[in-house]
Amino acid sequence: MQTSTQTGSVSTKAHWAGRILSGLVVLFLLFDGAIKLVPIDPVTESLAQLGYPVNLARGLGVLVLVCTVFYVIPRTAVLGAILLTGLLGGAIATHLRVGDPVFTHLLFGAYLGVMVWGGLFLRDERVRALIPLRR
């Protein structure tokens, strides 16, 4: 079965793949935001290692959760993806600044960003219209 759009068609499988990919990102971000709301040792230790004051954890957790909510709501999903891209860019810059390993820490934000936009591309025809892929 094909779902028709003005920019071409996307199969039902591709649409569901986008939902699943987006769902994985959302689950990770909900977990990440939630653990920053409670002062647990791994969060406070990692913030200290990255050079951030521990008292920023809750605000950062709220920010992650708000951006994730925007990403989940279909009407604001593109705005959510843009906000998450900025958030992930800040994480990449932080890991670069402290000299963390490239493929595991530094690029993790890039991997997550690709999943954010890839999932949105597969499930939202507005994004496919903005970023048309040619054969």
Helices and strands as residue ranges (DSSP letters): E 2-5, E 8-11, H 12-37, H 41-50, G 54-56, H 57-72, G 74-76, H 77-98, I 102-106, H 108-123, H 125-130
